[in-house]
Amino acid sequence: MNETPPLLETPAAAVTAPEITPAPVEDTSGHINMKMLQNIPVTLSVQVGTAVLKIHDLLRLTQGSVVELERIAGEPVDLLVNNTVVAQGEVVTVNERYGIRLTRVVTAAERIKNI
């Protein structure tokens, strides 16, 4: 009979991960390293409006269905960065693509208040 050789077992203590040293966010004088922060990717999105539906109504949606949003036509849309509203504006087209012209920027104090 062909027997398979036993699996080699390595004790957990023998396996070590390489040590990772994170880059400092602050320099030696305590100032924030802006170059490092500027390279962090964020997700930018525009929210036209929202709607609350019952599952029953959601399951009845088909191609051509219209979902009414709570926002009134002509009202500013929200610009979000990582799901946090940072500005409002109006939808525009730029070279056949959608864009947003900012009409109001949310202050840092307002953003912190909404956390």
Phi and psi restraints in degrees (value plus and minus 20) as a CYANA .aco file:
   2 ASN   PHI    -104.3   -64.3
   2 ASN   PSI      96.8   136.8
   3 GLU   PHI    -121.3   -81.3
   3 GLU   PSI     119.0   159.0
   4 THR   PHI    -100.8   -60.8
   4 THR   PSI     121.1   161.1
   5 PRO   PHI     -85.9   -45.9
   5 PRO   PSI     129.6   169.6
   6 PRO   PHI     -83.9   -43.9
   6 PRO   PSI     128.0   168.0
   7 LEU   PHI     -88.5   -48.5
   7 LEU   PSI     121.1   161.1
   8 LEU   PHI     -97.5   -57.5
   8 LEU   PSI     110.7   150.7
   9 GLU   PHI    -127.4   -87.4
   9 GLU   PSI     111.6   151.6
  10 THR   PHI    -128.6   -88.6
  10 THR   PSI     104.4   144.4
  11 PRO   PHI     -80.9   -40.9
  11 PRO   PSI     123.2   163.2
  12 ALA   PHI     -77.0   -37.0
  12 ALA   PSI     -53.6   -13.6
  13 ALA   PHI     -87.6   -47.6
  13 ALA   PSI     -42.9    -2.9
  14 ALA   PHI    -101.0   -61.0
  14 ALA   PSI     -36.7     3.3
  15 VAL   PHI    -114.0   -74.0
  15 VAL   PSI     102.3   142.3
  16 THR   PHI    -145.8  -105.8
  16 THR   PSI     120.4   160.4
  17 ALA   PHI    -107.8   -67.8
  17 ALA   PSI     128.3   168.3
  18 PRO   PHI     -85.1   -45.1
  18 PRO   PSI     124.5   164.5
  19 GLU   PHI     -97.6   -57.6
  19 GLU   PSI     110.7   150.7
  20 ILE   PHI    -130.1   -90.1
  20 ILE   PSI     105.8   145.8
  21 THR   PHI    -126.0   -86.0
  21 THR   PSI      93.3   133.3
  22 PRO   PHI     -88.3   -48.3
  22 PRO   PSI     127.9   167.9
  23 ALA   PHI     -88.7   -48.7
  23 ALA   PSI     120.4   160.4
  24 PRO   PHI     -88.4   -48.4
  24 PRO   PSI     117.5   157.5
  25 VAL   PHI     -99.8   -59.8
  25 VAL   PSI     -48.3    -8.3
  26 GLU   PHI    -132.3   -92.3
  26 GLU   PSI     128.2   168.2
  27 ASP   PHI    -105.9   -65.9
  27 ASP   PSI    -196.2  -156.2
  28 THR   PHI     -84.9   -44.9
  28 THR   PSI     -41.7    -1.7
  29 SER   PHI    -108.7   -68.7
  29 SER   PSI     -20.4    19.6
  30 GLY   PHI      70.8   110.8
  30 GLY   PSI     -16.8    23.2
  31 HIS   PHI    -102.7   -62.7
  31 HIS   PSI     125.0   165.0
  32 ILE   PHI     -92.2   -52.2
  32 ILE   PSI     116.1   156.1
  33 ASN   PHI     -97.8   -57.8
  33 ASN   PSI      73.8   113.8
  34 MET   PHI     -84.8   -44.8
  34 MET   PSI     -52.8   -12.8
  35 LYS   PHI     -80.7   -40.7
  35 LYS   PSI     -60.6   -20.6
  36 MET   PHI     -87.7   -47.7
  36 MET   PSI     -64.3   -24.3
  37 LEU   PHI     -84.7   -44.7
  37 LEU   PSI     -56.0   -16.0
  38 GLN   PHI     -88.9   -48.9
  38 GLN   PSI     -36.7     3.3
  39 ASN   PHI    -114.9   -74.9
  39 ASN   PSI     -16.9    23.1
  40 ILE   PHI    -100.7   -60.7
  40 ILE   PSI     102.8   142.8
  41 PRO   PHI     -93.9   -53.9
  41 PRO   PSI     123.5   163.5
  42 VAL   PHI    -150.0  -110.0
  42 VAL   PSI     138.4   178.4
  43 THR   PHI    -120.8   -80.8
  43 THR   PSI     103.3   143.3
  44 LEU   PHI    -125.8   -85.8
  44 LEU   PSI     109.5   149.5
  45 SER   PHI    -162.7  -122.7
  45 SER   PSI     140.0   180.0
  46 VAL   PHI    -138.7   -98.7
  46 VAL   PSI     109.6   149.6
  47 GLN   PHI    -127.9   -87.9
  47 GLN   PSI      96.2   136.2
  48 VAL   PHI     -98.3   -58.3
  48 VAL   PSI     -56.9   -16.9
  49 GLY   PHI     154.2   194.2
  49 GLY   PSI     157.8   197.8
  50 THR   PHI    -153.7  -113.7
  50 THR   PSI     144.6   184.6
  51 ALA   PHI    -168.5  -128.5
  51 ALA   PSI     128.4   168.4
  52 VAL   PHI    -130.7   -90.7
  52 VAL   PSI     104.1   144.1
  53 LEU   PHI    -144.7  -104.7
  53 LEU   PSI     131.3   171.3
  54 LYS   PHI    -100.2   -60.2
  54 LYS   PSI     131.2   171.2
  55 ILE   PHI     -73.5   -33.5
  55 ILE   PSI     -60.2   -20.2
  56 HIS   PHI     -74.9   -34.9
  56 HIS   PSI     -66.8   -26.8
  57 ASP   PHI     -91.1   -51.1
  57 ASP   PSI     -55.5   -15.5
  58 LEU   PHI     -82.2   -42.2
  58 LEU   PSI     -61.6   -21.6
  59 LEU   PHI     -89.6   -49.6
  59 LEU   PSI     -37.8     2.2
  60 ARG   PHI    -108.9   -68.9
  60 ARG   PSI     -25.0    15.0
  61 LEU   PHI     -88.6   -48.6
  61 LEU   PSI     116.3   156.3
  62 THR   PHI    -156.9  -116.9
  62 THR   PSI     155.0   195.0
  63 GLN   PHI     -78.1   -38.1
  63 GLN   PSI     109.8   149.8
  64 GLY   PHI      77.1   117.1
  64 GLY   PSI     -31.6     8.4
  65 SER   PHI     -84.9   -44.9
  65 SER   PSI     129.9   169.9
  66 VAL   PHI    -136.2   -96.2
  66 VAL   PSI     107.3   147.3
  67 VAL   PHI    -126.0   -86.0
  67 VAL   PSI     100.3   140.3
  68 GLU   PHI    -100.5   -60.5
  68 GLU   PSI     109.0   149.0
  69 LEU   PHI    -115.4   -75.4
  69 LEU   PSI     139.1   179.1
  70 GLU   PHI     -95.0   -55.0
  70 GLU   PSI     -35.5     4.5
  71 ARG   PHI    -104.5   -64.5
  71 ARG   PSI     118.1   158.1
  72 ILE   PHI     -99.3   -59.3
  72 ILE   PSI     122.8   162.8
  73 ALA   PHI     -77.7   -37.7
  73 ALA   PSI     115.5   155.5
  74 GLY   PHI      71.9   111.9
  74 GLY   PSI     -34.0     6.0
  75 GLU   PHI     -91.9   -51.9
  75 GLU   PSI     128.1   168.1
  76 PRO   PHI     -80.7   -40.7
  76 PRO   PSI     127.9   167.9
  77 VAL   PHI    -112.5   -72.5
  77 VAL   PSI     140.2   180.2
  78 ASP   PHI    -115.2   -75.2
  78 ASP   PSI     116.3   156.3
  79 LEU   PHI    -121.5   -81.5
  79 LEU   PSI     101.9   141.9
  80 LEU   PHI    -134.3   -94.3
  80 LEU   PSI     121.6   161.6
  81 VAL   PHI    -139.2   -99.2
  81 VAL   PSI      97.5   137.5
  82 ASN   PHI      30.4    70.4
  82 ASN   PSI      27.3    67.3
  83 ASN   PHI      46.3    86.3
  83 ASN   PSI       0.2    40.2
  84 THR   PHI    -138.1   -98.1
  84 THR   PSI     106.7   146.7
  85 VAL   PHI     -87.5   -47.5
  85 VAL   PSI     103.4   143.4
  86 VAL   PHI    -137.8   -97.8
  86 VAL   PSI     -35.7     4.3
  87 ALA   PHI    -183.8  -143.8
  87 ALA   PSI     149.2   189.2
  88 GLN   PHI    -151.6  -111.6
  88 GLN   PSI     136.7   176.7
  89 GLY   PHI    -190.5  -150.5
  89 GLY   PSI    -192.3  -152.3
  90 GLU   PHI    -134.6   -94.6
  90 GLU   PSI     125.7   165.7
  91 VAL   PHI     -95.0   -55.0
  91 VAL   PSI     113.1   153.1
  92 VAL   PHI    -151.4  -111.4
  92 VAL   PSI     148.9   188.9
  93 THR   PHI    -133.8   -93.8
  93 THR   PSI     118.8   158.8
  94 VAL   PHI    -153.2  -113.2
  94 VAL   PSI      94.3   134.3
  95 ASN   PHI      30.5    70.5
  95 ASN   PSI      28.3    68.3
  96 GLU   PHI      45.3    85.3
  96 GLU   PSI      -1.1    38.9
  97 ARG   PHI    -141.9  -101.9
  97 ARG   PSI     134.5   174.5
  98 TYR   PHI     -95.4   -55.4
  98 TYR   PSI     128.3   168.3
  99 GLY   PHI    -165.7  -125.7
  99 GLY   PSI    -198.7  -158.7
 100 ILE   PHI    -156.5  -116.5
 100 ILE   PSI     108.5   148.5
 101 ARG   PHI    -115.6   -75.6
 101 ARG   PSI      97.5   137.5
 102 LEU   PHI     -90.7   -50.7
 102 LEU   PSI     110.9   150.9
 103 THR   PHI    -134.0   -94.0
 103 THR   PSI     -37.9     2.1
 104 ARG   PHI    -175.0  -135.0
 104 ARG   PSI     110.9   150.9
 105 VAL   PHI    -127.2   -87.2
 105 VAL   PSI     108.9   148.9
 106 VAL   PHI     -92.9   -52.9
 106 VAL   PSI     111.1   151.1
 107 THR   PHI     -91.8   -51.8
 107 THR   PSI     138.6   178.6
 108 ALA   PHI     -79.2   -39.2
 108 ALA   PSI     -58.0   -18.0
 109 ALA   PHI     -82.8   -42.8
 109 ALA   PSI     -60.5   -20.5
 110 GLU   PHI     -86.6   -46.6
 110 GLU   PSI     -60.2   -20.2
 111 ARG   PHI     -84.6   -44.6
 111 ARG   PSI     -61.9   -21.9
 112 ILE   PHI     -85.7   -45.7
 112 ILE   PSI     -58.3   -18.3
 113 LYS   PHI     -82.9   -42.9
 113 LYS   PSI     -51.6   -11.6
 114 ASN   PHI    -106.6   -66.6
 114 ASN   PSI     -20.1    19.9
